[in-house]
Amino acid sequence: MIELIREFYGTEPSRTSTIYQDDLVLVVIVGGFTTIEKTLSEAGRTEEVSRLRHAFQDVMESRFKALVENATGRKVTALLSGDDENPDMLGEMFLLESREGPEDEPAG
C-alpha cells in the first residue's frame, strides 16, 4: 500500500498501521498529504481536499483491492475509505470473502 501511495501521491506517510483479523484488513495511514492538499486545507478548503482524495480512491480501488487479495490470498468483497484533514490521516478498510464462502454464511 505504501508503494502505491509513494508512486501515485508522490509523498511518503509518516506512519502506517495494518490490522488483519478474520475477514477484515484495516490500513491506517498517517501523514502524506501532498503540498496541494496541505495548502488547500490550511486555507479552509477541506471539502475540496476530501473530494480530491475520494476521486483518487475511486480510481485506485482496483489496485488497492488487488494488493490486498495478493497479500491475503482472499477476495476483497468491499472497500470502505475515509480521510481526515486534522490530523492528516487515511483509513482503508477491506472486507474479505468469508473463508467458508458466501453460501455458507449464516442468514441474519
FINUMAR-110158 format. One record per atom (N, C-alpha, C, CB): residue number from 1; residue in three letters; atom name; x, y, z. Coordinates in steps of 0.001 Angstrom, whole numbers, plus 500000, padded with zeros to 6 digits. Glycine has a CB too. Layout:
BEGIN
SITE	nr	rest	atom	u	v	w
SITE	NUM	ALA	CA	X	Y	Z
...
END
This chain:
BEGIN
SITE	nr	rest	atom	u	v	w
SITE	1	MET	N	500832	498811	500000
SITE	1	MET	CA	500000	500000	500000
SITE	1	MET	C	500879	501256	500000
SITE	1	MET	CB	499052	499996	501218
SITE	2	ILE	N	501945	501218	500800
SITE	2	ILE	CA	502836	502365	500881
SITE	2	ILE	C	503473	502644	499522
SITE	2	ILE	CB	503920	502132	501942
SITE	3	GLU	N	503845	501583	498812
SITE	3	GLU	CA	504438	501765	497485
SITE	3	GLU	C	503469	502471	496536
SITE	3	GLU	CB	504854	500410	496897
SITE	4	LEU	N	502185	502100	496580
SITE	4	LEU	CA	501195	502757	495721
SITE	4	LEU	C	501033	504223	496095
SITE	4	LEU	CB	499843	502041	495815
SITE	5	ILE	N	501006	504516	497374
SITE	5	ILE	CA	500876	505908	497816
SITE	5	ILE	C	502103	506705	497401
SITE	5	ILE	CB	500681	505983	499346
SITE	6	ARG	N	503265	506120	497614
SITE	6	ARG	CA	504515	506793	497234
SITE	6	ARG	C	504527	507068	495726
SITE	6	ARG	CB	505750	505932	497638
SITE	7	GLU	N	504116	506076	494937
SITE	7	GLU	CA	504137	506218	493485
SITE	7	GLU	C	503100	507219	492983
SITE	7	GLU	CB	503905	504874	492834
SITE	8	PHE	N	501870	507161	493499
SITE	8	PHE	CA	500797	507963	492923
SITE	8	PHE	C	500555	509290	493638
SITE	8	PHE	CB	499539	507173	492925
SITE	9	TYR	N	500867	509384	494922
SITE	9	TYR	CA	500754	510664	495627
SITE	9	TYR	C	502060	511448	495536
SITE	9	TYR	CB	500375	510437	497102
SITE	10	GLY	N	503169	510726	495398
SITE	10	GLY	CA	504457	511402	495377
SITE	10	GLY	C	504920	511810	496763
SITE	10	GLY	CB	504387	512611	494492
SITE	11	THR	N	504323	511232	497806
SITE	11	THR	CA	504698	511532	499188
SITE	11	THR	C	504872	510224	499940
SITE	11	THR	CB	503632	512434	499882
SITE	12	GLU	N	505397	510353	501138
SITE	12	GLU	CA	505565	509172	501984
SITE	12	GLU	C	504889	509438	503326
SITE	12	GLU	CB	507080	508823	502179
SITE	13	PRO	N	504023	508530	503755
SITE	13	PRO	CA	503370	508712	505052
SITE	13	PRO	C	504381	508697	506191
SITE	13	PRO	CB	502321	507626	505274
SITE	14	SER	N	504041	509378	507288
SITE	14	SER	CA	504926	509364	508455
SITE	14	SER	C	504746	508095	509277
SITE	14	SER	CB	504670	510589	509330
SITE	15	ARG	N	503543	507475	509183
SITE	15	ARG	CA	503295	506249	509938
SITE	15	ARG	C	502148	505479	509292
SITE	15	ARG	CB	502974	506568	511423
SITE	16	THR	N	502240	504161	509341
SITE	16	THR	CA	501148	503313	508864
SITE	16	THR	C	500939	502172	509857
SITE	16	THR	CB	501449	502758	507434
SITE	17	SER	N	499714	501707	509896
SITE	17	SER	CA	499380	500539	510708
SITE	17	SER	C	498459	499657	509886
SITE	17	SER	CB	498712	500947	512070
SITE	18	THR	N	498656	498356	509966
SITE	18	THR	CA	497787	497408	509284
SITE	18	THR	C	497326	496362	510287
SITE	18	THR	CB	498513	496744	508081
SITE	19	ILE	N	496031	496128	510291
SITE	19	ILE	CA	495443	495094	511142
SITE	19	ILE	C	494737	494105	510224
SITE	19	ILE	CB	494447	495707	512208
SITE	20	TYR	N	495056	492829	510376
SITE	20	TYR	CA	494425	491762	509589
SITE	20	TYR	C	493852	490762	510582
SITE	20	TYR	CB	495451	491069	508594
SITE	21	GLN	N	492538	490732	510654
SITE	21	GLN	CA	491882	489809	511576
SITE	21	GLN	C	490598	489294	510943
SITE	21	GLN	CB	491587	490495	512935
SITE	22	ASP	N	490436	487988	510980
SITE	22	ASP	CA	489250	487328	510431
SITE	22	ASP	C	489030	487763	508979
SITE	22	ASP	CB	487998	487651	511288
SITE	23	ASP	N	487909	488427	508707
SITE	23	ASP	CA	487560	488835	507338
SITE	23	ASP	C	487788	490325	507109
SITE	23	ASP	CB	486103	488489	507041
SITE	24	LEU	N	488721	490906	507858
SITE	24	LEU	CA	488928	492350	507813
SITE	24	LEU	C	490409	492694	507725
SITE	24	LEU	CB	488309	493013	509040
SITE	25	VAL	N	490726	493633	506836
SITE	25	VAL	CA	492055	494239	506795
SITE	25	VAL	C	491833	495739	506915
SITE	25	VAL	CB	492852	493859	505467
SITE	26	LEU	N	492457	496349	507919
SITE	26	LEU	CA	492355	497783	508135
SITE	26	LEU	C	493739	498388	507983
SITE	26	LEU	CB	491753	498106	509533
SITE	27	VAL	N	493833	499396	507123
SITE	27	VAL	CA	495092	500104	506917
SITE	27	VAL	C	494871	501561	507317
SITE	27	VAL	CB	495586	499985	505422
SITE	28	VAL	N	495671	502045	508266
SITE	28	VAL	CA	495611	503438	508707
SITE	28	VAL	C	496916	504099	508278
SITE	28	VAL	CB	495390	503551	510272
SITE	29	ILE	N	496776	505209	507583
SITE	29	ILE	CA	497931	505917	507028
SITE	29	ILE	C	497932	507325	507610
SITE	29	ILE	CB	497891	505949	505452
SITE	30	VAL	N	499006	507678	508307
SITE	30	VAL	CA	499130	508995	508927
SITE	30	VAL	C	500191	509773	508174
SITE	30	VAL	CB	499485	508885	510444
SITE	31	GLY	N	499862	511013	507831
SITE	31	GLY	CA	500787	511849	507079
SITE	31	GLY	C	500693	511536	505593
SITE	31	GLY	CB	502224	511650	507578
SITE	32	GLY	N	501388	512289	504808
SITE	32	GLY	CA	501397	512004	503381
SITE	32	GLY	C	500554	512934	502532
SITE	32	GLY	CB	500944	510634	503164
SITE	33	PHE	N	499939	513966	503143
SITE	33	PHE	CA	499217	514920	502305
SITE	33	PHE	C	500203	515558	501330
SITE	33	PHE	CB	498504	516009	503173
SITE	34	THR	N	499737	515779	500124
SITE	34	THR	CA	500567	516464	499142
SITE	34	THR	C	500626	517952	499486
SITE	34	THR	CB	500019	516248	497702
SITE	35	THR	N	501552	518670	498867
SITE	35	THR	CA	501663	520112	499099
SITE	35	THR	C	500368	520821	498711
SITE	35	THR	CB	502849	520697	498306
SITE	36	ILE	N	499752	520393	497630
SITE	36	ILE	CA	498483	520993	497194
SITE	36	ILE	C	497410	520757	498257
SITE	36	ILE	CB	498031	520402	495823
SITE	37	GLU	N	497306	519529	498767
SITE	37	GLU	CA	496297	519221	499785
SITE	37	GLU	C	496529	520023	501062
SITE	37	GLU	CB	496304	517724	500102
SITE	38	LYS	N	497781	520146	501486
SITE	38	LYS	CA	498100	520931	502684
SITE	38	LYS	C	497712	522394	502481
SITE	38	LYS	CB	499604	520820	503026
SITE	39	THR	N	498037	522936	501313
SITE	39	THR	CA	497725	524337	501019
SITE	39	THR	C	496219	524574	501051
SITE	39	THR	CB	498294	524742	499648
SITE	40	LEU	N	495471	523694	500405
SITE	40	LEU	CA	494010	523828	500404
SITE	40	LEU	C	493447	523693	501816
SITE	40	LEU	CB	493375	522776	499480
SITE	41	SER	N	493934	522730	502568
SITE	41	SER	CA	493449	522500	503922
SITE	41	SER	C	493724	523701	504820
SITE	41	SER	CB	494092	521249	504509
SITE	42	GLU	N	494923	524250	504728
SITE	42	GLU	CA	495287	525419	505538
SITE	42	GLU	C	494440	526640	505187
SITE	42	GLU	CB	496766	525748	505352
SITE	43	ALA	N	493942	526684	503960
SITE	43	ALA	CA	493085	527793	503518
SITE	43	ALA	C	491612	527530	503835
SITE	43	ALA	CB	493257	528026	502012
SITE	44	GLY	N	491340	526426	504550
SITE	44	GLY	CA	489971	526110	504923
SITE	44	GLY	C	489178	525394	503843
SITE	44	GLY	CB	489269	527350	505294
SITE	45	ARG	N	489842	524920	502820
SITE	45	ARG	CA	489168	524252	501697
SITE	45	ARG	C	489204	522739	501868
SITE	45	ARG	CB	489823	524647	500358
SITE	46	THR	N	488831	522275	503061
SITE	46	THR	CA	488926	520852	503385
SITE	46	THR	C	487971	520000	502554
SITE	46	THR	CB	488645	520640	504858
SITE	47	GLU	N	486836	520557	502161
SITE	47	GLU	CA	485902	519777	501334
SITE	47	GLU	C	486513	519439	499986
SITE	47	GLU	CB	484591	520544	501133
SITE	48	GLU	N	487286	520365	499412
SITE	48	GLU	CA	487949	520092	498146
SITE	48	GLU	C	489006	519010	498303
SITE	48	GLU	CB	488579	521364	497592
SITE	49	VAL	N	489719	519052	499426
SITE	49	VAL	CA	490723	518012	499696
SITE	49	VAL	C	490034	516656	499801
SITE	49	VAL	CB	491516	518323	501004
SITE	50	SER	N	488927	516614	500515
SITE	50	SER	CA	488195	515360	500679
SITE	50	SER	C	487677	514849	499339
SITE	50	SER	CB	487033	515545	501657
SITE	51	ARG	N	487136	515731	498507
SITE	51	ARG	CA	486650	515313	497181
SITE	51	ARG	C	487792	514781	496323
SITE	51	ARG	CB	485959	516488	496463
SITE	52	LEU	N	488937	515445	496364
SITE	52	LEU	CA	490102	515002	495606
SITE	52	LEU	C	490546	513619	496065
SITE	52	LEU	CB	491254	516006	495753
SITE	53	ARG	N	490605	513411	497372
SITE	53	ARG	CA	491020	512116	497903
SITE	53	ARG	C	490023	511019	497537
SITE	53	ARG	CB	491179	512194	499422
SITE	54	HIS	N	488735	511331	497607
SITE	54	HIS	CA	487726	510319	497249
SITE	54	HIS	C	487810	509970	495760
SITE	54	HIS	CB	486303	510826	497595
SITE	55	ALA	N	488043	510964	494921
SITE	55	ALA	CA	488190	510700	493487
SITE	55	ALA	C	489401	509803	493249
SITE	55	ALA	CB	488332	512026	492692
SITE	56	PHE	N	490509	510097	493933
SITE	56	PHE	CA	491712	509286	493801
SITE	56	PHE	C	491456	507857	494277
SITE	56	PHE	CB	492868	509913	494593
SITE	57	GLN	N	490764	507710	495411
SITE	57	GLN	CA	490471	506376	495935
SITE	57	GLN	C	489590	505589	494970
SITE	57	GLN	CB	489791	506477	497304
SITE	58	ASP	N	488640	506267	494312
SITE	58	ASP	CA	487811	505591	493312
SITE	58	ASP	C	488661	505060	492160
SITE	58	ASP	CB	486736	506545	492776
SITE	59	VAL	N	489595	505881	491698
SITE	59	VAL	CA	490463	505491	490578
SITE	59	VAL	C	491388	504344	490980
SITE	59	VAL	CB	491296	506698	490094
SITE	60	MET	N	491846	504353	492223
SITE	60	MET	CA	492822	503369	492696
SITE	60	MET	C	492195	502109	493296
SITE	60	MET	CB	493712	504006	493717
SITE	61	GLU	N	490873	502062	493406
SITE	61	GLU	CA	490211	500961	494105
SITE	61	GLU	C	490651	499580	493617
SITE	61	GLU	CB	488722	501092	493953
SITE	62	SER	N	490692	499374	492323
SITE	62	SER	CA	491054	498046	491813
SITE	62	SER	C	492494	497691	492178
SITE	62	SER	CB	490869	497988	490285
SITE	63	ARG	N	493392	498660	492184
SITE	63	ARG	CA	494788	498387	492562
SITE	63	ARG	C	494905	498076	494047
SITE	63	ARG	CB	495685	499583	492208
SITE	64	PHE	N	494178	498846	494882
SITE	64	PHE	CA	494195	498589	496317
SITE	64	PHE	C	493654	497192	496612
SITE	64	PHE	CB	493374	499653	497067
SITE	65	LYS	N	492531	496833	495973
SITE	65	LYS	CA	491929	495513	496192
SITE	65	LYS	C	492889	494409	495743
SITE	65	LYS	CB	490582	495396	495434
SITE	66	ALA	N	493495	494571	494579
SITE	66	ALA	CA	494422	493550	494075
SITE	66	ALA	C	495598	493356	495025
SITE	66	ALA	CB	494935	493934	492679
SITE	67	LEU	N	496090	494435	495582
SITE	67	LEU	CA	497201	494359	496522
SITE	67	LEU	C	496829	493521	497741
SITE	67	LEU	CB	497627	495763	496957
SITE	68	VAL	N	495643	493768	498300
SITE	68	VAL	CA	495195	493032	499479
SITE	68	VAL	C	494871	491581	499118
SITE	68	VAL	CB	493963	493715	500103
SITE	69	GLU	N	494244	491370	497972
SITE	69	GLU	CA	493937	489999	497543
SITE	69	GLU	C	495210	489190	497354
SITE	69	GLU	CB	493127	490010	496239
SITE	70	ASN	N	496230	489778	496764
SITE	70	ASN	CA	497503	489076	496580
SITE	70	ASN	C	498173	488782	497920
SITE	70	ASN	CB	498443	489902	495694
SITE	71	ALA	N	498086	489722	498859
SITE	71	ALA	CA	498733	489541	500160
SITE	71	ALA	C	498016	488518	501029
SITE	71	ALA	CB	498803	490863	500890
SITE	72	THR	N	496680	488448	500923
SITE	72	THR	CA	495912	487557	501802
SITE	72	THR	C	495501	486255	501129
SITE	72	THR	CB	494681	488267	502296
SITE	73	GLY	N	495496	486227	499790
SITE	73	GLY	CA	495003	485059	499072
SITE	73	GLY	C	493489	484949	499114
SITE	73	GLY	CB	495616	483811	499640
SITE	74	ARG	N	492820	486055	499450
SITE	74	ARG	CA	491359	486058	499563
SITE	74	ARG	C	490778	487220	498774
SITE	74	ARG	CB	490922	486141	501043
SITE	75	LYS	N	489550	487027	498290
SITE	75	LYS	CA	488865	488048	497511
SITE	75	LYS	C	488370	489169	498423
SITE	75	LYS	CB	487692	487433	496727
SITE	76	VAL	N	488567	490414	497995
SITE	76	VAL	CA	488026	491570	498694
SITE	76	VAL	C	486596	491778	498201
SITE	76	VAL	CB	488909	492851	498461
SITE	77	THR	N	485640	491757	499117
SITE	77	THR	CA	484238	491939	498734
SITE	77	THR	C	483784	493385	498863
SITE	77	THR	CB	483350	491055	499580
SITE	78	ALA	N	484501	494187	499669
SITE	78	ALA	CA	484147	495602	499819
SITE	78	ALA	C	485366	496381	500292
SITE	78	ALA	CB	482964	495781	500815
SITE	79	LEU	N	485428	497635	499863
SITE	79	LEU	CA	486470	498554	500296
SITE	79	LEU	C	485785	499824	500773
SITE	79	LEU	CB	487498	498851	499147
SITE	80	LEU	N	486035	500176	502021
SITE	80	LEU	CA	485488	501392	502604
SITE	80	LEU	C	486652	502315	502912
SITE	80	LEU	CB	484643	501090	503888
SITE	81	SER	N	486571	503551	502440
SITE	81	SER	CA	487668	504501	502602
SITE	81	SER	C	487186	505734	503349
SITE	81	SER	CB	488254	504896	501236
SITE	82	GLY	N	488082	506307	504123
SITE	82	GLY	CA	487783	507551	504810
SITE	82	GLY	C	489048	508357	505013
SITE	82	GLY	CB	487104	507280	506150
SITE	83	ASP	N	488887	509658	505205
SITE	83	ASP	CA	490048	510503	505446
SITE	83	ASP	C	489673	511627	506401
SITE	83	ASP	CB	490598	511074	504123
SITE	84	ASP	N	490682	512210	507010
SITE	84	ASP	CA	490511	513352	507894
SITE	84	ASP	C	491699	514274	507664
SITE	84	ASP	CB	490399	512913	509402
SITE	85	GLU	N	491424	515559	507596
SITE	85	GLU	CA	492498	516511	507340
SITE	85	GLU	C	493251	516893	508606
SITE	85	GLU	CB	491942	517750	506689
SITE	86	ASN	N	492615	516763	509772
SITE	86	ASN	CA	493262	517176	511011
SITE	86	ASN	C	492981	516160	512089
SITE	86	ASN	CB	492789	518571	511447
SITE	87	PRO	N	493810	515170	512310
SITE	87	PRO	CA	495140	515035	511722
SITE	87	PRO	C	495077	514463	510304
SITE	87	PRO	CB	496014	514146	512602
SITE	88	ASP	N	496156	514630	509594
SITE	88	ASP	CA	496315	514134	508225
SITE	88	ASP	C	496318	512605	508281
SITE	88	ASP	CB	497640	514686	507558
SITE	89	MET	N	495152	512006	507968
SITE	89	MET	CA	495015	510567	508163
SITE	89	MET	C	494061	509975	507134
SITE	89	MET	CB	494524	510260	509582
SITE	90	LEU	N	494397	508775	506671
SITE	90	LEU	CA	493543	507996	505772
SITE	90	LEU	C	493257	506646	506410
SITE	90	LEU	CB	494210	507817	504375
SITE	91	GLY	N	492092	506114	506121
SITE	91	GLY	CA	491759	504773	506558
SITE	91	GLY	C	491185	503984	505394
SITE	91	GLY	CB	490769	504809	507731
SITE	92	GLU	N	491678	502782	505192
SITE	92	GLU	CA	491177	501888	504148
SITE	92	GLU	C	490779	500583	504838
SITE	92	GLU	CB	492260	501643	503007
SITE	93	MET	N	489497	500230	504754
SITE	93	MET	CA	489010	499007	505371
SITE	93	MET	C	488560	498048	504271
SITE	93	MET	CB	487849	499304	506365
SITE	94	PHE	N	489193	496890	504236
SITE	94	PHE	CA	488907	495870	503236
SITE	94	PHE	C	488146	494735	503909
SITE	94	PHE	CB	490216	495350	502567
SITE	95	LEU	N	486968	494408	503385
SITE	95	LEU	CA	486209	493258	503870
SITE	95	LEU	C	486482	492102	502932
SITE	95	LEU	CB	484676	493567	503958
SITE	96	LEU	N	486881	490986	503492
SITE	96	LEU	CA	487273	489820	502704
SITE	96	LEU	C	486148	488806	502646
SITE	96	LEU	CB	488530	489176	503282
SITE	97	GLU	N	486119	488056	501551
SITE	97	GLU	CA	485162	486972	501428
SITE	97	GLU	C	485405	485988	502566
SITE	97	GLU	CB	485275	486271	500041
SITE	98	SER	N	484323	485510	503141
SITE	98	SER	CA	484412	484572	504250
SITE	98	SER	C	485209	483339	503826
SITE	98	SER	CB	483003	484168	504738
SITE	99	ARG	N	485967	482792	504755
SITE	99	ARG	CA	486739	481566	504462
SITE	99	ARG	C	485834	480413	504085
SITE	99	ARG	CB	487595	481169	505664
SITE	100	GLU	N	484609	480408	504616
SITE	100	GLU	CA	483656	479343	504310
SITE	100	GLU	C	483001	479558	502957
SITE	100	GLU	CB	482591	479256	505393
SITE	101	GLY	N	483072	480780	502435
SITE	101	GLY	CA	482402	481105	501175
SITE	101	GLY	C	481059	481750	501458
SITE	101	GLY	CB	482220	479845	500303
SITE	102	PRO	N	480556	482539	500520
SITE	102	PRO	CA	479326	483294	500757
SITE	102	PRO	C	478101	482397	500986
SITE	102	PRO	CB	479065	484212	499585
SITE	103	GLU	N	478061	481219	500377
SITE	103	GLU	CA	476885	480345	500527
SITE	103	GLU	C	476825	479683	501895
SITE	103	GLU	CB	476888	479274	499450
SITE	104	ASP	N	477954	479656	502635
SITE	104	ASP	CA	477983	479000	503940
SITE	104	ASP	C	477780	479965	505100
SITE	104	ASP	CB	479286	478281	504115
SITE	105	GLU	N	477630	481267	504830
SITE	105	GLU	CA	477450	482230	505898
SITE	105	GLU	C	476046	482102	506485
SITE	105	GLU	CB	477698	483658	505386
SITE	106	PRO	N	475926	482264	507806
SITE	106	PRO	CA	474603	482185	508420
SITE	106	PRO	C	473718	483331	507982
SITE	106	PRO	CB	474720	482175	509929
SITE	107	ALA	N	472440	483085	507852
SITE	107	ALA	CA	471487	484125	507490
SITE	107	ALA	C	471291	485042	508676
SITE	107	ALA	CB	470140	483520	507035
SITE	108	GLY	N	471021	486309	508391
SITE	108	GLY	CA	470792	487139	509538
SITE	108	GLY	C	470600	488502	509227
SITE	108	GLY	CB	471827	487043	510447
END
